[in-house]
């Protein structure tokens, strides 16, 4: 089992920045990839960004390319999402997810609210 705890959400004005963190604990030695998803009110959960735990590959949703950066610190078992140039459309609950060789795991989510 892998446990995930997100942090870093909050209220920010449009054009501002936030950095989300997701700390993994438990059976972390077998993590293969980490992702961020988000869910806005009344909408389905959507993919935001992914990183292979090796750091050799990243992928982003078109809506966040050039503004968001996903990274990881393997020593701290933590994945980050740096979010710049935020807009009200980025308002959502952001969820961290990791996958190991056997299963996938989700965090509890952290709220990001961008005011206009």
N, C-alpha and C positions, 0 to 999 in steps of 0.2 A: 504494500500500500504506500501511496505517496500523499502527503498532506500539503495543501497549498494555502498560503495566506497572502492576500493582496493588500497593498497599501498605496498611499499617495494620491488618492482621489480627492476631489474638493470642488470648490466654486472658483471659477476664473473668468475674467472678461475676455471677450472676443479679441483674438490676436495674441493672447497670452500663451503660456506654456505650462505643462505639468509633466511630471515624471512618475510613472507607475512602477511599482516593484512587486514581484511575486516570489516569495520565499518558499522553497520546497524542503520538506523534511520527510523522514521515513526511509523508504527503499529508493534512494535517489541515484544509486550507482548505475542503474540500468536505464536512466532517462535517455530517450532518443531525440525528442524534439519538444519545443515549447511554443505555445501560440497565445495570442490575445484575440478575444472575440468581444463584441459589444451588443447590447440590446437596448434600443430606444423604446420609450413608451408606445405601446400599440404596434410595435414592429417585431419581426422575428430576429433571433440572434444571428449576427453576421460576423464573418471572418474579418479580422483586421490585419494580423501579421503573424508570421511563423519564422522560427529559426531552428535549424538543426543544432543539436547540443554540441556538435563538433565546431560549430560556428562557420561551417563551409558554405552555408546556403541560407538566404533569407527570401521571404516573399511578402508582398503587401497587397492589400486591396487597392484598387485604383483610386478610391476616394481619399486615401491617406498617403499615397506615394509622394515623396518629396517633403512631407510634413512630419511624419512619424518615423521613428527609428527603433527597431527591436534589437536588443543585445542581451548577453547573458554573462554571468560570472560563475564559472564552474566551481571555483573554490568556495563560493558562498551559496552555491545551489540556488541562485537567484536570477530571474529573468526580468528585464526592464522594458518599459515602453516610454520613450521620450516623445512627447507630443508638443509640437510647435504650431504656431499660426492657427490656433484653435478657433473654430466657428461654432455657432449655436447648434449646427447640425451634428456636431461631435458629442452632444449631450447624450449620455447613455450610462448604463451600468456596464463596466468593463470587467470581463472575466478572463482569468488566466487558465490555461489548460496545458497539461503535459502528457506525453505518451511515452511509455516504456515498451519493452518487447512483448508485454502481456496485455496491457490495458491502457485506458486513458483516464485522466483525473481532472476534476474541475475545482477551481477555487470558489469562494463564496461571493465574489464580486465586489467592486468598489465603484461608488457613484462619481461620475464626472459631470459637472454642470457648467455650461459655458453661457454666460449672459451677453446679450447684445448691447 
